[in-house]
C-alpha cells in the first residue's frame, strides 16, 4: 500500500487560492449591500485586482492575503455605516480602499 502525503507547498498554495476566493466573494457581498453608488465602481475594480492575484506557496503571501481579508472586513463596516451618507464615514471608506490597494501592491512584491 502506498500512502501519499501532500507537499506542504501545495497545501499552502491551495490555502492561498482559497483565501483569494474568499476575498473575492467578500467584495461581491459588499457590492450587493453597498447603497452608496460612488463606491460600486471602486468595489468592482478592487474585485478584479483580487480575483486575478497569483496564488503562491509562500507563507508570507498567505499572511498578506489574510491581512487583506481583515481590511475588507473593516471596509464592510465602513460601507454599512456609510449608508447614512456621513462625510467622515465616506472618507474612512476611501482610506480603507487605499490601504487595500497598498496591501495588494505589497503582496504582489512578495510573489
C-alpha positions in Angstrom: 0.0 0.0 0.0 1.2 3.4 -0.9 0.3 6.4 1.1 1.0 9.8 -0.4 1.3 12.9 1.7 0.6 16.2 0.1 3.6 18.5 -0.1 3.4 21.4 2.3 4.0 23.8 -0.6 0.9 22.5 -2.4 -1.1 22.9 0.8 0.0 26.5 1.2 -0.8 27.1 -2.5 -4.3 25.7 -2.0 -4.8 27.8 1.2 -3.8 30.9 -0.7 -6.2 30.1 -3.6 -9.0 29.6 -1.1 -8.1 32.9 0.7 -8.1 34.7 -2.6 -11.6 33.2 -3.5 -12.9 34.2 -0.1 -11.7 37.8 -0.5 -13.2 38.0 -4.0 -16.6 36.7 -2.7 -16.5 39.3 0.2 -16.1 42.1 -2.4 -19.2 40.6 -4.2 -21.1 40.8 -1.0 -20.0 44.4 -0.4 -21.1 45.3 -3.9 -24.5 43.9 -3.2 -25.0 45.6 0.2 -23.4 49.0 -0.7 -26.1 51.6 -1.2 -23.7 54.4 -2.0 -23.3 54.4 -5.8 -20.0 56.2 -5.7 -18.3 53.1 -4.2 -19.6 50.5 -6.6 -17.1 51.2 -9.4 -14.3 51.1 -6.7 -15.5 47.8 -5.5 -15.6 46.4 -9.0 -12.0 47.5 -9.6 -10.9 46.0 -6.3 -12.7 42.7 -7.1 -10.8 42.5 -10.4 -7.5 43.1 -8.7 -8.2 40.5 -6.0 -9.6 37.9 -8.4 -6.5 37.8 -10.6 -4.0 37.6 -7.8 -1.4 34.9 -8.3 -1.6 32.2 -5.7 1.8 31.4 -4.0 3.1 28.7 -1.7 5.0 31.4 0.2 3.7 31.7 3.8 4.2 35.5 3.8 1.9 35.8 0.8 -0.8 33.8 2.6 -0.4 36.1 5.6 -0.7 39.1 3.4 -4.0 37.7 2.0 -5.3 37.3 5.5 -4.5 40.9 6.3 -6.3 42.0 3.1 -9.3 40.0 4.3 -9.2 41.8 7.6 -9.2 45.2 5.8 -12.1 44.1 3.7 -14.0 43.4 6.9 -13.2 46.9 8.0 -14.4 48.2 4.7 -17.7 46.3 5.1 -18.2 48.0 8.5 -17.4 51.4 7.0 -19.7 50.9 4.0 -22.6 49.8 6.1 -22.2 52.8 8.3 -21.6 54.9 5.2 -25.1 54.2 4.0 -26.1 57.1 6.4 -24.1 59.4 4.0 -21.8 60.7 6.7 -18.8 62.5 5.2 -16.3 61.2 7.8 -17.5 57.6 7.3 -17.2 58.1 3.5 -13.7 59.4 4.0 -12.9 56.4 6.2 -14.1 54.1 3.4 -11.9 55.9 0.9 -8.9 55.5 3.2 -9.6 51.8 3.6 -9.8 51.4 -0.2 -6.3 53.0 -0.4 -5.0 50.7 2.3 -6.3 47.6 0.5 -4.7 48.8 -2.8 -1.4 49.3 -1.0 -1.6 45.9 0.6 -2.3 44.3 -2.7 0.8 46.0 -4.2 2.9 44.9 -1.2 1.6 41.3 -1.6 2.5 41.3 -5.3 6.1 42.2 -4.4 6.2 39.1 -2.2 5.2 36.8 -5.0 
